[in-house]
C-alpha cells in the first residue's frame, strides 16, 4: 500500500505562482478588450477634433459671401432702370383701368340716373313739394322769421343724394379702387420679378452670386398706408412677398383719399330750366301754381253763375266733369310740353357736366406723377440711404 504524499510549498515558491496568475489575468483582459473593439466599432477610439472658433465652422450667409470681380455698377443701373420701366408700365395700366371704370360710371348716368331724374311724374311731384316749401318760407319770412330757401336746399340735396347713390356709389367705388390698386401692385411685382431674372440670365450671374448681390443690396424704402416707413429687401422683389400687399394698400389708400377729396356732385350751375332759371329754383313758381289753382275755381264759379253749367244735379255733375277734363288736360298738356323742352335741354347738359366730372375723376385717380397714387413706386426707385 502506497502512502499519499504531500507537497510542501515553501515560502520561496509562493511569489512565483502569484506572478503566473497576474499574467494570465492580463492576457484575458487584453483579449476581452480586443473582442470589444471588433464587435462594437462605434465605441472605437477617435482622435479629438482640433480646437477651432465657431465662426470658422458656421455657414456663410449670402450677405457674408464676397462677390466675384464684375461690373456690379452696371447691374445696379439695370435694376434701377427696371424699376422705372415697371412703374411706367403700371402707370399706363392704372390709367386704362380707371378710364374703364369711369366709362362704367358714365353708363350709369345714361341708363339709371337720367331716366329716373327726368321722368315727368317724379319731376312734377317734386315741384309740387317745392311750391309748398317755398310758400311756407315766404310766409315765415313775412311773419318775421327770417328768409329761408328750404325748397332749393331740398331739390339740391335730393339731386346730390341720388347722384351719389345711383352713379358714384361711394362704398362700391372705394372697393373698386382698392382692387385696381392691388392689381397694379401685383403687375408691378410680376414685371420686376421677370426683369430681375432677365438681368441674371443676360449677365450669366450664378445663382449663389445673384443671391449674394440681392442680399447685400441696401433695402428699398416706401411709406405704407399708415404713413409708416417700410423697408423692402431687393430679394423680395424677385419673388412673391407680403410687402406687395402693403404696397397695394398704400396705392389704394392714396387713390381713395383723392376720391374722397373730389366734389361729391357735378357742377350744378348749368342745370337750367326752359325759362333759363336753375332747375333748383322751381319753388319760385309757387305764385303761378297757386294762382292757376285760384283761377280754376274762379272760372268754375263764373260758369255756374252764368248758367253755362246748370244747377241741376245731373247737369252740374256732367258740366263739372267736362270742366275738370278740360282744365286738367290743358294743364298737363302745357306742363308736359314745357317739361319735354326742359328735358331735351337738361339731358345733354347733365351728360356734359358728368363727363367733366369724370374727366377730373380720372385725372386725379390715375395721376402718374410723384405725388399721385403711385407715389410709393417712386419711393422704391430712390437710391437707398445707408
PEQUIJO-V772099 format. One record per residue. RES is the residue in one small letter. PSI is psi in radians with two decimals (999 if undefined). OMEGA is omega as a letter, one per 40 degrees, with the letter a starting at -180 (* if undefined). D_CENTER is the distance of its C-alpha to the mean C-alpha in Angstrom with 2 decimals. Layout:
res=RES psi=PSI omega=OMEGA d_center=D_CENTER
res=RES psi=PSI omega=OMEGA d_center=D_CENTER
This chain:
res=x psi=2.28 omega=a d_center=126.79
res=x psi=2.32 omega=a d_center=124.35
res=x psi=2.31 omega=i d_center=123.16
res=x psi=2.50 omega=a d_center=119.32
res=x psi=2.76 omega=i d_center=118.63
res=x psi=2.48 omega=a d_center=115.90
res=x psi=2.23 omega=a d_center=114.12
res=x psi=1.93 omega=a d_center=114.34
res=x psi=2.04 omega=a d_center=111.02
res=x psi=2.74 omega=i d_center=111.87
res=x psi=-0.48 omega=a d_center=109.55
res=x psi=-0.44 omega=a d_center=109.35
res=x psi=-0.30 omega=a d_center=107.77
res=x psi=-0.76 omega=i d_center=104.91
res=x psi=-0.62 omega=a d_center=102.56
res=x psi=-0.79 omega=a d_center=102.84
res=x psi=-0.55 omega=i d_center=101.63
res=x psi=-0.64 omega=i d_center=98.67
res=x psi=-0.63 omega=i d_center=97.57
res=x psi=-0.74 omega=a d_center=97.51
res=x psi=-0.74 omega=i d_center=95.22
res=x psi=-0.70 omega=i d_center=92.75
res=x psi=-0.78 omega=i d_center=92.65
res=x psi=-0.72 omega=i d_center=91.98
res=x psi=-0.69 omega=i d_center=89.14
res=x psi=-0.73 omega=i d_center=87.50
res=x psi=-0.74 omega=i d_center=87.71
res=x psi=-0.70 omega=i d_center=86.15
res=x psi=-0.67 omega=i d_center=83.26
res=x psi=-0.74 omega=i d_center=82.66
res=x psi=-0.72 omega=i d_center=82.66
res=x psi=-0.69 omega=i d_center=80.19
res=x psi=-0.69 omega=i d_center=77.84
res=x psi=-0.76 omega=i d_center=78.08
res=x psi=-0.67 omega=i d_center=77.28
res=x psi=-0.74 omega=i d_center=74.24
res=x psi=-0.62 omega=a d_center=72.82
res=x psi=-0.81 omega=a d_center=73.41
res=x psi=-0.29 omega=a d_center=72.07
res=x psi=1.31 omega=a d_center=69.01
res=x psi=-0.39 omega=a d_center=67.60
res=x psi=-0.37 omega=a d_center=64.40
res=x psi=0.22 omega=a d_center=66.54
res=x psi=2.82 omega=a d_center=68.10
res=x psi=2.36 omega=i d_center=68.25
res=x psi=2.44 omega=i d_center=65.41
res=x psi=2.56 omega=a d_center=65.62
res=x psi=2.48 omega=i d_center=63.37
res=x psi=2.55 omega=i d_center=60.26
res=x psi=2.61 omega=i d_center=60.53
res=x psi=2.06 omega=i d_center=58.84
res=x psi=2.89 omega=i d_center=55.67
res=x psi=2.65 omega=a d_center=52.69
res=x psi=-0.66 omega=a d_center=49.45
res=x psi=-0.40 omega=a d_center=47.51
res=x psi=-0.36 omega=a d_center=49.81
res=x psi=-0.32 omega=a d_center=48.84
res=x psi=2.46 omega=a d_center=45.07
res=x psi=2.54 omega=i d_center=42.88
res=x psi=2.32 omega=i d_center=41.23
res=x psi=2.82 omega=i d_center=37.42
res=x psi=-0.64 omega=a d_center=35.85
res=x psi=-0.34 omega=a d_center=35.42
res=x psi=-0.27 omega=a d_center=39.18
res=x psi=2.47 omega=i d_center=40.49
res=x psi=2.54 omega=i d_center=41.98
res=x psi=2.45 omega=i d_center=40.65
res=x psi=2.90 omega=i d_center=43.30
res=x psi=2.14 omega=a d_center=44.51
res=x psi=2.77 omega=i d_center=42.06
res=x psi=1.37 omega=a d_center=40.43
res=x psi=-0.37 omega=i d_center=37.24
res=x psi=-0.63 omega=i d_center=36.51
res=x psi=-0.69 omega=i d_center=36.08
res=x psi=-0.74 omega=i d_center=33.63
res=x psi=-0.72 omega=i d_center=31.64
res=x psi=-0.70 omega=i d_center=31.67
res=x psi=-0.64 omega=i d_center=30.40
res=x psi=-0.77 omega=i d_center=27.49
res=x psi=-0.72 omega=i d_center=26.59
res=x psi=-0.64 omega=i d_center=26.99
res=x psi=-0.76 omega=a d_center=24.78
res=x psi=-0.71 omega=i d_center=21.84
res=x psi=-0.77 omega=i d_center=22.38
res=x psi=-0.75 omega=i d_center=22.76
res=x psi=-0.69 omega=i d_center=19.58
res=x psi=-0.75 omega=i d_center=17.64
res=x psi=-0.71 omega=i d_center=19.54
res=x psi=-0.74 omega=a d_center=18.86
res=x psi=-0.41 omega=i d_center=15.08
res=x psi=-0.76 omega=i d_center=15.49
res=x psi=-0.68 omega=i d_center=17.32
res=x psi=-0.70 omega=i d_center=14.88
res=x psi=-0.75 omega=i d_center=12.09
res=x psi=-0.72 omega=i d_center=14.82
res=x psi=-0.76 omega=a d_center=15.85
res=x psi=-0.75 omega=a d_center=12.62
res=x psi=-0.66 omega=i d_center=12.13
res=x psi=-0.72 omega=i d_center=15.89
res=x psi=-0.71 omega=i d_center=15.89
res=x psi=-0.63 omega=i d_center=13.47
res=x psi=-0.66 omega=i d_center=15.75
res=x psi=-0.61 omega=i d_center=18.67
res=x psi=-0.74 omega=i d_center=17.41
res=x psi=-0.67 omega=i d_center=17.40
res=x psi=-0.69 omega=i d_center=20.82
res=x psi=-0.58 omega=i d_center=22.11
res=x psi=-0.60 omega=i d_center=21.38
res=x psi=-0.79 omega=a d_center=23.59
res=x psi=-0.74 omega=a d_center=26.39
res=x psi=-0.47 omega=a d_center=26.39
res=x psi=-0.96 omega=a d_center=25.53
res=x psi=-0.89 omega=a d_center=25.80
res=x psi=-0.80 omega=i d_center=28.92
res=x psi=-0.59 omega=i d_center=31.03
res=x psi=-0.86 omega=a d_center=30.37
res=x psi=-0.63 omega=a d_center=30.86
res=x psi=0.46 omega=i d_center=33.85
res=x psi=2.43 omega=a d_center=35.72
res=x psi=-0.87 omega=a d_center=39.29
res=x psi=-0.80 omega=a d_center=39.75
res=x psi=-0.73 omega=a d_center=36.55
res=x psi=-0.73 omega=a d_center=37.24
res=x psi=-0.67 omega=i d_center=40.85
res=x psi=-0.66 omega=i d_center=40.11
res=x psi=-0.68 omega=i d_center=37.65
res=x psi=-0.69 omega=i d_center=40.41
res=x psi=-0.74 omega=i d_center=42.95
res=x psi=-0.66 omega=i d_center=40.80
res=x psi=-0.64 omega=i d_center=40.42
res=x psi=-0.78 omega=a d_center=44.23
res=x psi=-0.74 omega=i d_center=44.84
res=x psi=-0.71 omega=i d_center=42.42
res=x psi=-0.76 omega=i d_center=43.95
res=x psi=-0.69 omega=i d_center=47.45
res=x psi=-0.71 omega=i d_center=46.62
res=x psi=-0.72 omega=a d_center=45.20
res=x psi=-0.63 omega=i d_center=48.36
res=x psi=-0.71 omega=i d_center=50.57
res=x psi=-0.70 omega=i d_center=48.85
res=x psi=-0.71 omega=i d_center=49.25
res=x psi=-0.53 omega=i d_center=52.90
res=x psi=0.14 omega=i d_center=53.48
res=x psi=0.31 omega=a d_center=52.18
res=x psi=0.05 omega=a d_center=48.73
res=x psi=2.69 omega=a d_center=46.93
res=x psi=2.34 omega=i d_center=45.08
res=x psi=2.77 omega=i d_center=41.88
res=x psi=0.98 omega=a d_center=39.63
res=x psi=-0.64 omega=a d_center=38.30
res=x psi=-0.82 omega=a d_center=38.45
res=x psi=-0.73 omega=i d_center=36.34
res=x psi=-0.71 omega=i d_center=33.74
res=x psi=-0.78 omega=a d_center=33.61
res=x psi=-0.75 omega=a d_center=33.16
res=x psi=-0.75 omega=i d_center=30.40
res=x psi=-0.72 omega=i d_center=28.52
res=x psi=-0.77 omega=i d_center=28.82
res=x psi=-0.85 omega=a d_center=27.57
res=x psi=-0.78 omega=a d_center=24.48
res=x psi=-0.76 omega=a d_center=23.66
res=x psi=-0.62 omega=i d_center=24.18
res=x psi=-0.75 omega=i d_center=22.32
res=x psi=-0.69 omega=a d_center=19.19
res=x psi=-0.75 omega=a d_center=19.85
res=x psi=-0.46 omega=a d_center=20.81
res=x psi=-1.08 omega=a d_center=18.85
res=x psi=-0.75 omega=a d_center=15.75
res=x psi=1.27 omega=a d_center=14.93
res=x psi=-0.82 omega=a d_center=12.60
res=x psi=-0.76 omega=i d_center=11.09
res=x psi=-0.66 omega=i d_center=10.61
res=x psi=-0.75 omega=i d_center=9.28
res=x psi=-0.74 omega=i d_center=6.52
res=x psi=-0.73 omega=i d_center=5.78
res=x psi=-0.75 omega=i d_center=6.46
res=x psi=-0.67 omega=i d_center=4.59
res=x psi=-0.67 omega=i d_center=1.12
res=x psi=-0.70 omega=i d_center=4.68
res=x psi=-0.75 omega=a d_center=6.25
res=x psi=-0.74 omega=i d_center=5.17
res=x psi=-0.64 omega=i d_center=6.30
res=x psi=-0.67 omega=i d_center=9.08
res=x psi=-0.76 omega=i d_center=10.04
res=x psi=-0.72 omega=i d_center=10.45
res=x psi=-0.73 omega=i d_center=12.39
res=x psi=-0.69 omega=i d_center=14.41
res=x psi=-0.76 omega=a d_center=15.24
res=x psi=-0.76 omega=a d_center=16.38
res=x psi=-0.73 omega=a d_center=18.47
res=x psi=-0.70 omega=i d_center=20.06
res=x psi=-0.74 omega=i d_center=20.99
res=x psi=-0.76 omega=i d_center=22.39
res=x psi=-0.74 omega=a d_center=24.47
res=x psi=-0.68 omega=i d_center=25.64
res=x psi=-0.68 omega=i d_center=26.80
res=x psi=-0.65 omega=i d_center=28.80
res=x psi=-0.71 omega=i d_center=30.32
res=x psi=-0.78 omega=i d_center=31.40
res=x psi=-0.77 omega=a d_center=33.01
res=x psi=-0.72 omega=a d_center=34.80
res=x psi=-0.68 omega=a d_center=35.92
res=x psi=0.08 omega=i d_center=37.46
res=x psi=0.86 omega=i d_center=38.88
res=x psi=2.27 omega=a d_center=37.59
res=x psi=2.81 omega=a d_center=38.49
res=x psi=-0.77 omega=a d_center=35.97
res=x psi=-0.78 omega=i d_center=37.43
res=x psi=-0.64 omega=i d_center=37.45
res=x psi=-0.73 omega=i d_center=33.86
res=x psi=-0.64 omega=i d_center=32.71
res=x psi=-0.74 omega=i d_center=34.82
res=x psi=-0.79 omega=i d_center=33.29
res=x psi=-0.70 omega=a d_center=29.71
res=x psi=-0.58 omega=a d_center=30.79
res=x psi=-0.18 omega=a d_center=32.72
res=x psi=2.36 omega=i d_center=30.11
res=x psi=2.50 omega=a d_center=28.74
res=x psi=2.57 omega=i d_center=25.17
res=x psi=2.65 omega=a d_center=22.42
res=x psi=2.41 omega=i d_center=20.73
res=x psi=2.93 omega=i d_center=17.32
res=x psi=2.20 omega=a d_center=15.88
res=x psi=-3.02 omega=a d_center=13.10
res=x psi=-0.37 omega=a d_center=10.69
res=x psi=0.21 omega=i d_center=13.95
res=x psi=0.19 omega=i d_center=16.13
res=x psi=2.57 omega=a d_center=17.96
res=x psi=2.17 omega=a d_center=19.60
res=x psi=2.62 omega=i d_center=18.83
res=x psi=2.36 omega=i d_center=21.08
res=x psi=1.99 omega=i d_center=20.42
res=x psi=2.55 omega=i d_center=23.68
res=x psi=-0.53 omega=i d_center=24.30
res=x psi=-0.49 omega=a d_center=25.18
res=x psi=-0.40 omega=i d_center=21.61
res=x psi=-0.33 omega=a d_center=20.69
res=x psi=-0.05 omega=a d_center=23.31
res=x psi=2.82 omega=i d_center=21.96
res=x psi=2.37 omega=a d_center=18.95
res=x psi=2.54 omega=i d_center=18.09
res=x psi=-0.32 omega=a d_center=15.84
res=x psi=-0.53 omega=a d_center=15.18
res=x psi=-0.51 omega=i d_center=12.75
res=x psi=-0.75 omega=i d_center=10.40
res=x psi=-0.67 omega=i d_center=10.80
res=x psi=-0.75 omega=i d_center=10.54
res=x psi=-0.68 omega=i d_center=7.17
res=x psi=-0.69 omega=i d_center=6.16
res=x psi=-0.74 omega=i d_center=8.41
res=x psi=-0.78 omega=a d_center=7.19
res=x psi=-0.75 omega=a d_center=3.72
res=x psi=-0.66 omega=i d_center=6.33
res=x psi=-0.71 omega=i d_center=8.80
res=x psi=-0.72 omega=a d_center=7.54
res=x psi=-0.67 omega=i d_center=7.26
res=x psi=-0.68 omega=i d_center=10.56
res=x psi=-0.68 omega=i d_center=12.07
res=x psi=-0.73 omega=a d_center=11.44
res=x psi=-0.46 omega=i d_center=13.05
res=x psi=-0.24 omega=i d_center=15.84
res=x psi=2.70 omega=i d_center=16.74
res=x psi=2.49 omega=a d_center=19.74
res=x psi=-0.01 omega=a d_center=19.12
res=x psi=2.84 omega=i d_center=21.74
res=x psi=2.95 omega=i d_center=23.62
res=x psi=2.14 omega=a d_center=26.83
res=x psi=-0.07 omega=a d_center=29.44
res=x psi=-0.44 omega=a d_center=32.51
res=x psi=0.01 omega=a d_center=33.37
res=x psi=1.64 omega=a d_center=33.38
res=x psi=2.71 omega=i d_center=37.17
res=x psi=-3.08 omega=a d_center=39.64
res=x psi=-0.41 omega=i d_center=42.65
res=x psi=0.11 omega=i d_center=44.72
res=x psi=-0.06 omega=i d_center=42.34
res=x psi=2.80 omega=i d_center=41.07
res=x psi=2.49 omega=i d_center=37.54
res=x psi=-0.24 omega=a d_center=36.65
res=x psi=0.02 omega=i d_center=35.74
res=x psi=0.41 omega=a d_center=39.36
res=x psi=-0.47 omega=a d_center=40.73
res=x psi=-0.37 omega=i d_center=42.24
res=x psi=-0.24 omega=i d_center=44.74
res=x psi=0.24 omega=a d_center=46.46
res=x psi=-0.63 omega=a d_center=47.59
res=x psi=-0.70 omega=i d_center=51.14
res=x psi=-0.72 omega=a d_center=51.36
res=x psi=-0.90 omega=a d_center=50.06
res=x psi=-0.54 omega=i d_center=52.47
res=x psi=-0.71 omega=i d_center=55.22
res=x psi=-0.56 omega=i d_center=54.97
res=x psi=-0.76 omega=i d_center=55.16
res=x psi=-0.66 omega=i d_center=58.35
res=x psi=-0.65 omega=i d_center=59.70
res=x psi=-0.84 omega=a d_center=59.22
res=x psi=-0.60 omega=i d_center=61.42
res=x psi=-0.76 omega=i d_center=63.92
res=x psi=-0.66 omega=i d_center=64.50
res=x psi=-0.72 omega=i d_center=64.83
res=x psi=-0.71 omega=i d_center=67.49
res=x psi=-0.72 omega=i d_center=69.31
res=x psi=-0.62 omega=i d_center=69.39
res=x psi=-0.73 omega=a d_center=70.89
res=x psi=-0.54 omega=a d_center=73.41
res=x psi=-0.12 omega=i d_center=74.59
res=x psi=0.09 omega=i d_center=75.09
res=x psi=-0.70 omega=i d_center=72.66
res=x psi=1.92 omega=a d_center=71.12
res=x psi=2.81 omega=a d_center=74.13
res=x psi=-0.15 omega=i d_center=74.29
res=x psi=2.57 omega=a d_center=75.07
res=x psi=-0.86 omega=a d_center=72.34
res=x psi=-0.80 omega=a d_center=71.82
res=x psi=-0.66 omega=i d_center=72.00
res=x psi=-0.83 omega=i d_center=69.75
res=x psi=-0.75 omega=i d_center=67.04
res=x psi=-0.79 omega=i d_center=67.29
res=x psi=-0.69 omega=a d_center=67.28
res=x psi=-0.72 omega=i d_center=64.41
res=x psi=-0.74 omega=i d_center=62.28
res=x psi=-0.68 omega=i d_center=63.10
res=x psi=-0.71 omega=i d_center=62.20
res=x psi=-0.77 omega=i d_center=58.86
res=x psi=-0.75 omega=a d_center=58.06
res=x psi=-0.82 omega=a d_center=59.09
res=x psi=-0.91 omega=a d_center=57.32
res=x psi=-0.65 omega=i d_center=54.00
res=x psi=-0.73 omega=i d_center=54.11
res=x psi=-0.76 omega=a d_center=54.74
res=x psi=-0.81 omega=a d_center=51.97
res=x psi=-0.71 omega=i d_center=49.38
res=x psi=-0.80 omega=i d_center=50.56
res=x psi=-0.80 omega=a d_center=50.31
res=x psi=-0.70 omega=a d_center=46.92
res=x psi=-0.70 omega=i d_center=45.52
res=x psi=-0.79 omega=i d_center=46.92
res=x psi=-0.68 omega=a d_center=45.43
res=x psi=-0.68 omega=i d_center=42.07
res=x psi=-0.69 omega=i d_center=42.02
res=x psi=-0.75 omega=i d_center=42.61
res=x psi=-0.77 omega=a d_center=39.86
res=x psi=-0.70 omega=i d_center=37.37
res=x psi=-0.54 omega=i d_center=38.43
res=x psi=-0.61 omega=a d_center=37.68
res=x psi=-0.70 omega=a d_center=34.56
res=x psi=-0.92 omega=i d_center=32.59
res=x psi=-0.54 omega=i d_center=32.42
res=x psi=-0.78 omega=i d_center=31.86
res=x psi=-0.71 omega=i d_center=28.81
res=x psi=-0.72 omega=i d_center=27.51
res=x psi=-0.77 omega=i d_center=28.27
res=x psi=-0.60 omega=i d_center=26.57
res=x psi=-0.73 omega=i d_center=23.50
res=x psi=-0.72 omega=i d_center=23.52
res=x psi=-0.74 omega=i d_center=23.86
res=x psi=-0.81 omega=a d_center=20.98
res=x psi=-0.53 omega=i d_center=18.65
res=x psi=-0.74 omega=i d_center=20.08
res=x psi=-0.67 omega=i d_center=19.16
res=x psi=-0.83 omega=a d_center=15.63
res=x psi=-0.77 omega=a d_center=15.33
res=x psi=-0.62 omega=a d_center=17.17
res=x psi=-0.80 omega=a d_center=15.07
res=x psi=-0.64 omega=a d_center=11.53
res=x psi=0.35 omega=i d_center=13.08
res=x psi=2.08 omega=a d_center=15.34
res=x psi=0.16 omega=a d_center=16.37
res=x psi=3.00 omega=a d_center=18.52
res=x psi=-0.22 omega=i d_center=18.65
res=x psi=0.10 omega=a d_center=17.37
res=x psi=-2.92 omega=i d_center=14.34
res=x psi=-0.42 omega=a d_center=10.70
res=x psi=0.34 omega=i d_center=12.45
res=x psi=-0.62 omega=a d_center=14.70
res=x psi=-0.60 omega=i d_center=13.97
res=x psi=-0.57 omega=i d_center=15.50
res=x psi=-0.65 omega=i d_center=18.44
res=x psi=-0.69 omega=a d_center=18.96
res=x psi=-0.41 omega=a d_center=19.41
res=x psi=-0.26 omega=a d_center=22.07
res=x psi=2.59 omega=i d_center=24.14
res=x psi=2.13 omega=a d_center=27.33
res=x psi=2.42 omega=i d_center=27.03
res=x psi=2.39 omega=i d_center=29.37
res=x psi=999 omega=* d_center=32.01
